[in-house]
Amino acid sequence: MTDTCTLERPGELVDDVTGEAVMETVFTGRCKVQTYEGYEQNPTAGGAVLTVQRYRVDLPVTVQPRPGDIVTVTASATDPNLTGKSYRVTAPFNKSYATASRCFVDEVVT
């Protein structure tokens, strides 16, 4: 894993101004971003058609991501375009003899 990222989780505290959960940093360290398989979706929301591309993020095996966590790439050794991108964890998955915590993510576009 040659990229670095921060994994944040919505906490129990709520921002008084926005009413949104305050994010808590769960992990900062190495990660790897890659596409899992080409799996695009084009949902419609509010009359607009969106495109959602499924990606995969690998984290050290000791990190246990949860659905709703946000992974933000803070540096990439091989692709400067990844730096600053954020992904929402949709489904972590486990397997026997794991060498990393792998999770499916969708890119967060603001």
HELIX and SHEET records of a PDB file:
HELIX    1   1 PRO A   80  LEU A   82  5                                   3    
SHEET    1   A 7 ASP A   3  VAL A  14  0                                        
SHEET    2   A 7 ALA A  21  GLN A  41 -1                                        
SHEET    3   A 7 VAL A  52  LEU A  59 -1                                        
SHEET    4   A 7 SER A 101  VAL A 108 -1                                        
SHEET    5   A 7 SER A  86  PHE A  93 -1                                        
SHEET    6   A 7 ILE A  70  SER A  76 -1                                        
SHEET    7   A 7 ASP A   3  VAL A  14 -1                                        
SHEET    1   B 2 THR A  44  ALA A  45  0                                        
SHEET    2   B 2 ALA A  48  VAL A  49 -1                                        
END                                                                             
